[in-house]
Amino acid sequence: MSNCVFCRIVAKEIPAAVVYEDERTIAFMDAGQVNPGHVLVAAKAHVENLYELDDAQAGALLVSAARVARAIRAAFRPQGLSVYQANGKAAWQTVFHYHMHLLPRHEGDGMMLSWPAKNPPRETLAEYAAAIRREFS
């Protein structure tokens, strides 16, 4: 069993509020919500950084991020959406699995980013995820 938390989410060993999944990628709610609708998009294969992505993986991540971004916009009507890439130390994180953050910006968020993260209960994440999944129907 891998120690990578994202690999364990892909393997369904750790529950996550998944909003989108295809053969190459998975998108799920961030447990530390900085804003409603914050989603992480990751490759299903363990890739530690941007340099290790092959062209097909990079394309699949971007396509998935665009699909999920449109669903977030429809579900939450944010004022905008920021996209950040992250992978471990380079992004001040402890997750060594390349991923993208889709971060909705809402009016009245100050800098449009609340920090520290709100850490909503699992039920709230499930509700947020369901709102986004409905937009794929």
DSSP file (Angstrom, degrees, kcal/mol; ACC not computed):
  #  RESIDUE AA STRUCTURE BP1 BP2  ACC     N-H-->O    O-->H-N    N-H-->O    O-->H-N    TCO  KAPPA ALPHA  PHI   PSI    X-CA   Y-CA   Z-CA
    1    1 A M              0   0    0      0, 0.0     2,-0.1     0, 0.0     7,-0.1   0.000 360.0 360.0 360.0 133.5    0.0    0.0    0.0
    2    2 A S        -     0   0    0      1,-0.1     6,-0.0     2,-0.1     0, 0.0  -0.411 360.0-143.4 -74.4 149.2    1.3    3.4   -1.0
    3    3 A N  S    S+     0   0    0     -2,-0.1     2,-0.4     4,-0.0    -1,-0.1   0.547  70.2 111.0 -85.7  -8.8    1.8    6.1    1.6
    4    4 A C     >  -     0   0    0      1,-0.2     4,-2.1    92,-0.1     5,-0.2  -0.537  62.4-150.5 -70.1 120.5    0.7    8.7   -1.0
    5    5 A V  H  > S+     0   0    0     -2,-0.4     4,-1.7     1,-0.2    -1,-0.2   0.866  95.9  50.9 -62.5 -36.4   -2.6   10.1    0.2
    6    6 A F  H  > S+     0   0    0      2,-0.2     4,-2.6     1,-0.2    -1,-0.2   0.900 108.7  50.7 -70.6 -38.4   -3.8   10.8   -3.4
    7    7 A C  H  > S+     0   0    0      1,-0.2     4,-2.1     2,-0.2    -1,-0.2   0.876 110.1  51.4 -62.6 -36.0   -2.8    7.3   -4.5
    8    8 A R  H  <>S+     0   0    0     -4,-2.1     5,-2.7     2,-0.2     6,-1.3   0.834 108.6  50.6 -70.9 -32.1   -4.9    6.0   -1.6
    9    9 A I  H ><5S+     0   0    0     -4,-1.7     3,-1.5     4,-0.2    -2,-0.2   0.928 110.1  50.0 -66.9 -45.2   -7.8    8.2   -2.7
   10   10 A V  H 3<5S+     0   0    0     -4,-2.6    -2,-0.2     1,-0.3    -1,-0.2   0.895 110.6  50.0 -57.8 -40.7   -7.5    6.8   -6.2
   11   11 A A  T 3<5S-     0   0    0     -4,-2.1    -1,-0.3    -5,-0.2    -2,-0.2   0.462 114.6-120.1 -78.2  -0.7   -7.5    3.2   -4.8
   12   12 A K  T < 5S+     0   0    0     -3,-1.5    -3,-0.2     2,-0.2    -2,-0.1   0.723  81.2 121.9  67.2  22.8  -10.6    4.1   -2.7
   13   13 A E  S   <S+     0   0    0     -5,-2.7    -4,-0.2     1,-0.2    -5,-0.1   0.736  74.5  42.5 -83.0 -24.8   -8.7    3.4    0.5
   14   14 A I  S    S-     0   0    0     -6,-1.3    -2,-0.2    -9,-0.1    -1,-0.2  -0.989  94.6-121.0-121.0 126.1   -9.4    6.9    1.8
   15   15 A P        +     0   0    0      0, 0.0     2,-0.3     0, 0.0    -6,-0.1  -0.391  37.2 172.2 -68.1 142.9  -12.9    8.3    1.2
   16   16 A A        -     0   0    0     -7,-0.1     2,-1.6    -2,-0.1    14,-0.1  -0.987  43.1-111.0-147.1 152.4  -13.1   11.5   -0.8
   17   17 A A        -     0   0    0     12,-0.3    12,-2.3    -2,-0.3     2,-0.3  -0.664  44.0-161.6 -84.6  86.6  -16.0   13.6   -2.2
   18   18 A V  E     +A   28   0A   0     -2,-1.6    10,-0.3    10,-0.2     3,-0.1  -0.524  21.1 176.1 -75.5 131.7  -15.2   12.8   -5.9
   19   19 A V  E     +     0   0A   0      8,-2.8     2,-0.3     1,-0.4     9,-0.2   0.659  69.0   8.9-106.5 -23.7  -16.8   15.2   -8.4
   20   20 A Y  E     +A   27   0A   0      7,-1.6     7,-3.1     2,-0.0    -1,-0.4  -0.982  60.8 173.5-157.7 144.2  -15.3   13.8  -11.6
   21   21 A E  E     +A   26   0A   0     -2,-0.3     2,-0.2     5,-0.2     5,-0.2  -0.964   3.8 164.0-154.6 136.6  -13.4   10.7  -12.6
   22   22 A D        -     0   0    0      3,-2.3    -2,-0.0    -2,-0.3    22,-0.0  -0.721  58.6 -75.7-135.1-168.9  -12.2    9.2  -15.9
   23   23 A E  S    S+     0   0    0     -2,-0.2     3,-0.1     1,-0.2    21,-0.0   0.757 128.1  25.7 -66.6 -23.0   -9.6    6.6  -16.9
   24   24 A R  S    S+     0   0    0      1,-0.1    20,-3.1    20,-0.1    21,-0.5   0.647 120.4  40.2-112.7 -20.5   -6.6    9.0  -16.3
   25   25 A T  E     - B   0  43A   0     18,-0.3    -3,-2.3    19,-0.1     2,-0.3  -0.860  51.1-160.3-134.0 162.7   -7.8   11.6  -13.8
   26   26 A I  E     -AB  21  42A   0     16,-2.4    16,-2.8    -2,-0.3     2,-0.4  -0.995   6.4-163.4-140.3 140.5   -9.7   12.1  -10.6
   27   27 A A  E     +AB  20  41A   0     -7,-3.1    -8,-2.8    -2,-0.3    -7,-1.6  -0.993  19.3 165.5-126.3 130.2  -11.2   15.3   -9.2
   28   28 A F  E     -AB  18  40A   0     12,-2.3    12,-3.2    -2,-0.4   -10,-0.2  -0.959  40.6 -88.2-144.8 158.9  -12.3   15.6   -5.6
   29   29 A M  E     - B   0  39A   0    -12,-2.3     2,-0.4    -2,-0.3   -12,-0.3  -0.414  43.4-116.3 -68.2 138.5  -13.2   18.2   -3.0
   30   30 A D        -     0   0    0      8,-2.2     3,-0.3     1,-0.2     8,-0.1  -0.639  14.9-143.8 -73.7 127.3  -10.4   19.6   -1.0
   31   31 A A  S    S+     0   0    0     -2,-0.4     2,-0.8     1,-0.3    -1,-0.2   0.772  98.3  57.6 -64.8 -25.1  -10.9   18.6    2.7
   32   32 A G  S    S-     0   0    0     87,-0.2     2,-0.3    86,-0.1    -1,-0.3  -0.666  86.3-162.9-103.6  75.1   -9.5   22.0    3.7
   33   33 A Q        +     0   0    0     -2,-0.8    85,-3.3    -3,-0.3    86,-0.3  -0.399  21.0 179.2 -64.4 118.9  -11.9   24.2    1.7
   34   34 A V  S    S+     0   0    0      1,-0.4    80,-0.8    -2,-0.3    -1,-0.2   0.718  80.8   3.1 -87.3 -23.8  -10.6   27.8    1.3
   35   35 A N  S >  S-     0   0    0     78,-0.1     3,-1.7    -3,-0.1    -1,-0.4  -0.970  97.3 -83.5-152.5 149.2  -13.8   28.6   -0.6
   36   36 A P  T 3  S+     0   0    0      0, 0.0    89,-0.0     0, 0.0    40,-0.0  -0.346 116.5  28.1 -56.4 129.0  -16.9   26.6   -1.4
   37   37 A G  T 3  S+     0   0    0      1,-0.3     2,-0.4    -7,-0.1    65,-0.1   0.483  75.9 157.8  99.5   4.2  -16.2   24.5   -4.5
   38   38 A H    <   -     0   0    0     -3,-1.7    -8,-2.2    -8,-0.1     2,-0.4  -0.497  20.1-176.4 -66.4 119.3  -12.4   24.1   -4.1
   39   39 A V  E     -BC  29 102A   0     63,-2.1    63,-3.1    -2,-0.4     2,-0.4  -0.923  21.4-146.4-123.9 144.1  -11.5   21.0   -6.1
   40   40 A L  E     -BC  28 101A   0    -12,-3.2   -12,-2.3    -2,-0.4     2,-0.5  -0.910  10.9-161.5-105.2 136.2   -8.3   19.1   -6.6
   41   41 A V  E     +BC  27 100A   0     59,-2.6    59,-2.7    -2,-0.4     2,-0.3  -0.982  19.0 170.4-118.2 125.9   -7.6   17.4  -10.0
   42   42 A A  E     -BC  26  99A   0    -16,-2.8   -16,-2.4    -2,-0.5     2,-0.2  -0.948  37.3-107.3-135.8 153.2   -4.9   14.7  -10.0
   43   43 A A  E     -B   25   0A   0     55,-0.8   -18,-0.3    -2,-0.3     4,-0.2  -0.534  25.5-135.5 -70.0 144.3   -3.6   12.1  -12.3
   44   44 A K  S    S+     0   0    0    -20,-3.1     2,-0.2    -2,-0.2   -19,-0.1   0.858  90.3  73.4 -71.0 -33.9   -4.6    8.6  -11.3
   45   45 A A  S    S-     0   0    0    -21,-0.5     2,-0.7     1,-0.1    -2,-0.1  -0.578 102.4-102.8 -77.3 143.4   -1.0    7.4  -11.9
   46   46 A H        +     0   0    0     -2,-0.2     2,-0.4    51,-0.1    -1,-0.1  -0.564  52.1 163.5 -72.1 113.0    1.5    8.5   -9.3
   47   47 A V        -     0   0    0     -2,-0.7    51,-3.9    -4,-0.2    -4,-0.1  -0.998  24.2-159.8-129.6 125.0    3.4   11.4  -10.8
   48   48 A E        +     0   0    0     -2,-0.4     2,-0.3    49,-0.3    49,-0.1   0.802  65.4   4.0 -82.1 -28.3    5.4   13.6   -8.4
   49   49 A N  S >> S-     0   0    0     49,-0.1     3,-1.4    47,-0.1     4,-0.6  -0.951  75.7 -95.1-153.0 170.9    5.9   16.7  -10.5
   50   50 A L  G >4 S+     0   0    0     -2,-0.3     3,-1.1     1,-0.3    -1,-0.1   0.828 116.2  62.3 -57.4 -36.0    5.1   18.6  -13.7
   51   51 A Y  G 34 S+     0   0    0      1,-0.3    -1,-0.3    -3,-0.0    -3,-0.0   0.760 100.4  54.0 -65.3 -25.0    8.4   17.4  -15.3
   52   52 A E  G <4 S+     0   0    0     -3,-1.4    -1,-0.3     2,-0.1     2,-0.2   0.602  83.1 105.8 -86.7 -12.2    7.3   13.8  -15.0
   53   53 A L    <<  -     0   0    0     -3,-1.1     2,-0.1    -4,-0.6    -6,-0.0  -0.486  62.8-144.2 -68.4 131.5    4.0   14.2  -16.8
   54   54 A D     >  -     0   0    0     -2,-0.2     4,-2.7     1,-0.1     5,-0.2  -0.468  32.9 -97.6 -84.4 171.9    4.0   12.9  -20.4
   55   55 A D  H  > S+     0   0    0      1,-0.2     4,-2.5     2,-0.2     5,-0.2   0.876 123.7  51.2 -59.8 -39.7    2.0   14.8  -23.0
   56   56 A A  H  > S+     0   0    0      2,-0.2     4,-2.4     1,-0.2    -1,-0.2   0.912 111.7  46.9 -65.7 -41.6   -1.1   12.5  -22.7
   57   57 A Q  H  > S+     0   0    0      2,-0.2     4,-2.4     1,-0.2    -2,-0.2   0.926 112.8  49.6 -64.4 -44.3   -1.2   12.9  -18.9
   58   58 A A  H  X S+     0   0    0     -4,-2.7     4,-2.1     1,-0.2    -2,-0.2   0.920 112.8  47.1 -61.6 -43.6   -0.8   16.7  -19.2
   59   59 A G  H  X S+     0   0    0     -4,-2.5     4,-2.6    -5,-0.2    -1,-0.2   0.911 111.0  51.2 -63.9 -42.8   -3.6   16.9  -21.7
   60   60 A A  H  X S+     0   0    0     -4,-2.4     4,-2.5     1,-0.2    -2,-0.2   0.899 109.9  50.4 -63.0 -40.7   -5.9   14.6  -19.7
   61   61 A L  H  X S+     0   0    0     -4,-2.4     4,-2.7     2,-0.2    -1,-0.2   0.917 112.0  46.8 -63.1 -43.4   -5.3   16.8  -16.6
   62   62 A L  H  X S+     0   0    0     -4,-2.1     4,-2.4     2,-0.2    -2,-0.2   0.908 112.3  49.4 -67.7 -41.2   -6.1   20.0  -18.5
   63   63 A V  H  X S+     0   0    0     -4,-2.6     4,-2.3     2,-0.2    -2,-0.2   0.940 113.9  46.4 -61.3 -46.4   -9.2   18.6  -20.1
   64   64 A S  H  X S+     0   0    0     -4,-2.5     4,-2.7     1,-0.2     5,-0.2   0.917 111.2  51.9 -62.7 -43.0  -10.5   17.3  -16.7
   65   65 A A  H  X S+     0   0    0     -4,-2.7     4,-2.6     1,-0.2    -1,-0.2   0.906 110.4  48.6 -60.7 -41.6   -9.7   20.6  -15.1
   66   66 A A  H  X S+     0   0    0     -4,-2.4     4,-2.1     2,-0.2    -1,-0.2   0.917 112.0  48.7 -65.5 -42.9  -11.7   22.5  -17.8
   67   67 A R  H  X S+     0   0    0     -4,-2.3     4,-1.7     1,-0.2    -2,-0.2   0.936 115.0  44.2 -61.3 -46.7  -14.7   20.2  -17.4
   68   68 A V  H  X S+     0   0    0     -4,-2.7     4,-2.8     1,-0.2    -2,-0.2   0.888 109.7  56.5 -67.7 -38.3  -14.7   20.5  -13.7
   69   69 A A  H  X S+     0   0    0     -4,-2.6     4,-2.5    -5,-0.2    -1,-0.2   0.911 107.0  49.4 -59.2 -42.5  -14.2   24.3  -13.8
   70   70 A R  H  X S+     0   0    0     -4,-2.1     4,-2.1     1,-0.2    -1,-0.2   0.892 111.9  48.6 -64.4 -37.8  -17.3   24.6  -16.0
   71   71 A A  H  X S+     0   0    0     -4,-1.7     4,-2.4     2,-0.2    -2,-0.2   0.892 110.2  51.1 -68.6 -38.9  -19.3   22.5  -13.5
   72   72 A I  H  X>S+     0   0    0     -4,-2.8     4,-2.9     2,-0.2     5,-0.5   0.927 109.6  50.9 -61.8 -44.2  -18.0   24.6  -10.6
   73   73 A R  H  X5S+     0   0    0     -4,-2.5     4,-1.7     1,-0.2    -2,-0.2   0.920 113.4  44.7 -60.1 -43.8  -19.1   27.8  -12.4
   74   74 A A  H  <5S+     0   0    0     -4,-2.1    -1,-0.2     1,-0.2    -2,-0.2   0.876 119.0  42.4 -68.3 -37.0  -22.6   26.4  -13.0
   75   75 A A  H  <5S+     0   0    0     -4,-2.4    -2,-0.2    -5,-0.1    -1,-0.2   0.870 131.1  18.8 -79.3 -37.5  -23.0   25.0   -9.5
   76   76 A F  H  <5S-     0   0    0     -4,-2.9    -3,-0.2    -5,-0.2    -2,-0.2   0.545  83.1-140.4-115.7 -10.7  -21.5   27.9   -7.4
   77   77 A R     << -     0   0    0     -4,-1.7    -4,-0.1    -5,-0.5    -3,-0.1   0.908  32.8-174.3  49.6  50.5  -21.6   30.9   -9.7
   78   78 A P        -     0   0    0      0, 0.0    28,-0.2     0, 0.0     3,-0.1  -0.253  36.0-118.7 -70.3 165.0  -18.2   32.2   -8.5
   79   79 A Q  S    S-     0   0    0     26,-2.7     2,-0.3     1,-0.2    27,-0.2   0.715  87.8 -30.8 -74.0 -21.7  -16.8   35.6   -9.6
   80   80 A G  E     -D  105   0A   0     25,-1.2    25,-2.8     2,-0.0     2,-0.4  -0.960  60.7-119.2-175.9-176.9  -13.9   33.8  -11.1
   81   81 A L  E     -D  104   0A   0     -2,-0.3     2,-0.3    23,-0.3   -12,-0.0  -0.977  14.0-155.2-147.8 129.8  -11.7   30.7  -10.8
   82   82 A S  E     -D  103   0A   0     21,-2.6    21,-3.2    -2,-0.4     2,-0.5  -0.816   7.9-152.5-103.8 146.9   -8.0   30.4  -10.2
   83   83 A V  E     +D  102   0A   0     -2,-0.3     2,-0.4    19,-0.2    19,-0.2  -0.980  15.8 178.2-121.0 126.6   -6.0   27.4  -11.2
   84   84 A Y  E     -D  101   0A   0     17,-2.1    17,-3.5    -2,-0.5     2,-0.3  -0.969  19.3-142.9-126.2 142.2   -2.8   26.4   -9.3
   85   85 A Q  E     -D  100   0A   0     -2,-0.4     2,-0.3    15,-0.2    15,-0.2  -0.787  25.6-179.5 -98.3 149.8   -0.5   23.5   -9.8
   86   86 A A  E     +D   99   0A   0     13,-2.8    13,-2.3    -2,-0.3     2,-0.1  -0.998  19.8 164.6-149.8 149.8    1.1   21.9   -6.8
   87   87 A N    >   -     0   0    0      1,-0.4     3,-1.0    -2,-0.3     4,-0.3  -0.541  54.4 -73.4-167.6  98.1    3.4   19.1   -5.8
   88   88 A G  G > >S+     0   0    0      7,-2.2     5,-2.4     1,-0.2     3,-2.0  -0.128 107.4   4.6  59.7-139.0    5.0   18.7   -2.5
   89   89 A K  G > 5S+     0   0    0      1,-0.3     3,-1.8     3,-0.2    -1,-0.2   0.811 123.7  62.5 -56.0 -37.0    7.9   20.9   -1.3
   90   90 A A  G < 5S+     0   0    0     -3,-1.0    -1,-0.3     1,-0.3    -2,-0.2   0.764 114.1  36.0 -62.1 -23.3    7.8   23.2   -4.3
   91   91 A A  G < 5S-     0   0    0     -3,-2.0    -1,-0.3    -4,-0.3    -2,-0.2   0.117 118.7-106.9-114.8  19.1    4.3   24.2   -3.4
   92   92 A W  T < 5S+     0   0    0     -3,-1.8     2,-0.3     1,-0.2    -3,-0.2   0.851  82.6 122.9  58.0  36.8    4.8   24.1    0.4
   93   93 A Q      < -     0   0    0     -5,-2.4    -1,-0.2     2,-0.1    -2,-0.2  -0.787  65.0-140.6-122.6 167.2    2.8   21.0    0.6
   94   94 A T  S    S+     0   0    0     -2,-0.3     2,-0.7    -6,-0.1    -5,-0.1   0.332  74.7 100.3-107.7   5.1    3.4   17.5    2.0
   95   95 A V        -     0   0    0     -7,-0.1    -7,-2.2   -91,-0.1     2,-0.9  -0.833  54.0-165.9 -93.6 113.9    1.5   15.7   -0.9
   96   96 A F        +     0   0    0     -2,-0.7     2,-0.3    -9,-0.2   -47,-0.1  -0.453  57.6  97.7 -98.6  60.9    4.1   14.4   -3.4
   97   97 A H  S    S-     0   0    0     -2,-0.9   -49,-0.3   -49,-0.1    -9,-0.2  -0.939  82.0-111.7-145.8 118.0    1.6   13.7   -6.1
   98   98 A Y        +     0   0    0    -51,-3.9   -55,-0.8    -2,-0.3     2,-0.3  -0.234  51.8 155.5 -56.9 134.6    1.2   16.3   -8.9
   99   99 A H  E     -CD  42  86A   0    -13,-2.3   -13,-2.8   -57,-0.2     2,-0.4  -0.973  35.9-128.0-154.3 166.7   -2.2   18.0   -8.8
  100  100 A M  E     -CD  41  85A   0    -59,-2.7   -59,-2.6    -2,-0.3     2,-0.5  -0.942  15.6-142.2-119.6 142.0   -4.1   21.1   -9.7
  101  101 A H  E     -CD  40  84A   0    -17,-3.5   -17,-2.1    -2,-0.4     2,-0.7  -0.910   5.7-161.1-101.1 128.7   -6.2   23.3   -7.5
  102  102 A L  E     -CD  39  83A   0    -63,-3.1   -63,-2.1    -2,-0.5   -19,-0.2  -0.950  18.0-174.3-105.6 111.0   -9.4   24.8   -8.9
  103  103 A L  E     - D   0  82A   0    -21,-3.2   -21,-2.6    -2,-0.7   -65,-0.1  -0.878  13.7-148.0-118.2 101.4  -10.2   27.6   -6.6
  104  104 A P  E     - D   0  81A   0      0, 0.0     2,-0.5     0, 0.0   -23,-0.3  -0.374  10.5-144.7 -65.0 143.3  -13.4   29.6   -7.0
  105  105 A R  E     - D   0  80A   0    -25,-2.8   -26,-2.7     8,-0.1   -25,-1.2  -0.953  16.2-164.2-111.5 128.8  -13.3   33.2   -6.1
  106  106 A H    >   -     0   0    0     -2,-0.5     3,-1.6   -28,-0.2     6,-0.1  -0.859  29.3 -96.7-115.1 146.8  -16.4   34.7   -4.5
  107  107 A E  T 3  S+     0   0    0     -2,-0.3    -1,-0.0     1,-0.3     0, 0.0  -0.321 111.0  27.6 -57.1 137.4  -17.5   38.3   -4.0
  108  108 A G  T 3  S+     0   0    0      2,-0.2    -1,-0.3     1,-0.0     3,-0.1   0.532  80.1 122.6  87.1   6.7  -16.6   39.5   -0.6
  109  109 A D    <>  -     0   0    0     -3,-1.6     4,-1.2     1,-0.3     2,-0.8   0.309  67.9-136.4 -81.5  11.4  -13.7   37.1   -0.1
  110  110 A G  T  4 S+     0   0    0      1,-0.3    -1,-0.3     2,-0.2    -2,-0.2  -0.606  96.3   9.7  69.8-109.9  -11.4   40.0    0.6
  111  111 A M  T  4 S-     0   0    0     -2,-0.8    -1,-0.3     2,-0.4     3,-0.1   0.282 117.1-105.5 -78.8  12.0   -8.4   38.9   -1.5
  112  112 A M  T  4 S+     0   0    0     -3,-0.2     2,-0.3     1,-0.1    -2,-0.2   0.762  98.7  90.7  65.7  28.0  -10.9   36.2   -2.8
  113  113 A L     <  -     0   0    0     -4,-1.2     2,-0.5    -8,-0.1    -2,-0.4  -0.904  64.0-152.0-151.8 121.5   -9.1   33.6   -0.7
  114  114 A S        -     0   0    0    -80,-0.8     4,-0.1    -2,-0.3    -4,-0.1  -0.810  24.3-140.6 -95.0 132.3  -10.0   32.7    2.9
  115  115 A W  S    S+     0   0    0     -2,-0.5     2,-0.2     2,-0.1    -2,-0.1  -0.987  73.7  40.0-145.4 136.2   -7.2   31.4    5.0
  116  116 A P  S    S-     0   0    0      0, 0.0   -83,-0.0     0, 0.0     0, 0.0   0.474 102.6-101.4 -73.8 170.6   -6.8   29.3    7.0
  117  117 A A        -     0   0    0     -2,-0.2   -83,-0.2     1,-0.1   -84,-0.2  -0.180  21.4-130.7 -59.4 153.0   -8.9   26.7    5.3
  118  118 A K        -     0   0    0    -85,-3.3   -84,-0.1    -4,-0.1    -1,-0.1   0.709  22.1-152.6 -82.3 -21.4  -12.4   26.2    6.7
  119  119 A N        -     0   0    0    -86,-0.3   -87,-0.2     1,-0.1     3,-0.1   0.944  18.8-159.7  46.4  64.2  -12.2   22.4    7.0
  120  120 A P        -     0   0    0      0, 0.0    -1,-0.1     0, 0.0   -87,-0.1  -0.264  26.9 -86.3 -68.7 160.4  -16.0   21.8    6.6
  121  121 A P    >>  -     0   0    0      0, 0.0     4,-1.8     0, 0.0     3,-0.9  -0.257  39.9-106.6 -64.4 156.7  -17.5   18.5    7.8
  122  122 A R  H 3> S+     0   0    0      1,-0.3     4,-2.3     2,-0.2     5,-0.1   0.824 120.2  59.6 -53.6 -34.8  -17.5   15.6    5.4
  123  123 A E  H 3> S+     0   0    0      1,-0.2     4,-2.0     2,-0.2    -1,-0.3   0.890 103.9  50.2 -63.6 -38.7  -21.3   16.0    4.9
  124  124 A T  H <> S+     0   0    0     -3,-0.9     4,-2.7     2,-0.2    -1,-0.2   0.917 109.7  50.1 -66.1 -42.7  -20.7   19.6    3.6
  125  125 A L  H  X S+     0   0    0     -4,-1.8     4,-2.9     1,-0.2    -2,-0.2   0.900 108.9  52.8 -61.3 -39.8  -18.0   18.3    1.2
  126  126 A A  H  X S+     0   0    0     -4,-2.3     4,-2.3     2,-0.2    -1,-0.2   0.891 109.9  48.4 -62.7 -39.2  -20.5   15.6    0.0
  127  127 A E  H  X S+     0   0    0     -4,-2.0     4,-2.1     2,-0.2    -2,-0.2   0.925 112.4  47.8 -66.5 -44.9  -23.1   18.3   -0.7
  128  128 A Y  H  X S+     0   0    0     -4,-2.7     4,-1.8     1,-0.2    -2,-0.2   0.937 112.9  49.1 -59.2 -46.5  -20.6   20.5   -2.6
  129  129 A A  H  X S+     0   0    0     -4,-2.9     4,-2.8     1,-0.2    -2,-0.2   0.903 109.3  51.8 -61.6 -41.8  -19.5   17.5   -4.6
  130  130 A A  H  X S+     0   0    0     -4,-2.3     4,-2.1     1,-0.2    -1,-0.2   0.888 106.5  54.6 -62.6 -39.0  -23.1   16.5   -5.4
  131  131 A A  H  X S+     0   0    0     -4,-2.1     4,-0.6     1,-0.2    -1,-0.2   0.896 112.3  43.3 -61.2 -40.7  -23.8   20.1   -6.6
  132  132 A I  H >< S+     0   0    0     -4,-1.8     3,-1.1     1,-0.2     4,-0.4   0.925 111.3  53.4 -71.9 -44.7  -20.8   19.9   -9.0
  133  133 A R  H >< S+     0   0    0     -4,-2.8     3,-1.8     1,-0.3     4,-0.4   0.856  99.9  62.9 -59.1 -35.4  -21.7   16.3  -10.2
  134  134 A R  H >< S+     0   0    0     -4,-2.1     3,-1.3     1,-0.3    -1,-0.3   0.829  94.0  63.2 -58.5 -30.6  -25.2   17.4  -11.1
  135  135 A E  T << S+     0   0    0     -3,-1.1    -1,-0.3    -4,-0.6    -2,-0.2   0.643  95.4  59.3 -72.1 -13.4  -23.7   19.8  -13.7
  136  136 A F  T <         0   0    0     -3,-1.8    -1,-0.3    -4,-0.4    -2,-0.2   0.579 360.0 360.0 -87.1 -10.2  -22.3   16.8  -15.6
  137  137 A S    <         0   0    0     -3,-1.3    -1,-0.2    -4,-0.4    -2,-0.1   0.478 360.0 360.0 -71.5 360.0  -25.8   15.3  -16.1
